[in-house]
Amino acid sequence: MPPASKGCRKGPVPTISVFYGIVIQMFWRDHAPPHFHALYGEREALIDLRELRVMRGSLPRRATALVLEWAAEHRDELMEDWNLCSQMQIPKSIAPLK
């Protein structure tokens, strides 16, 4: 499993999707703005759900393009999962990029 971001997190990190070697996760009660973590190999990027842009970190160019394409297709589901995680509820899995 790729390393988690720094910070205090309780319990396992919810993985909501996996595609092309990219792992998409959301942390319980994570800081604003609404975002998710995309992990690829040893790299990690935080993706802003409102603007669909990289907030922090980086992935290879192709992996970033795949993550942003997937996020655009599943923006409503991602916001629903963000709300669930902020309430310490289990997020729903989201279909991978095809």
DALINQUI-V271265 format. One record per helix or strand of 3 or more residues. SS is the DSSP state (2 for helix, 1 for strand). FROM is the first residue (numbers start at 1). LEN is the number of residues. If there is no record, write none. Layout:
ss:SS from:FROM len:LEN
ss:SS from:FROM len:LEN
This chain:
ss:1 from:14 len:6
ss:1 from:22 len:5
ss:1 from:35 len:6
ss:1 from:43 len:6
ss:1 from:53 len:5
ss:2 from:61 len:13
ss:2 from:75 len:12
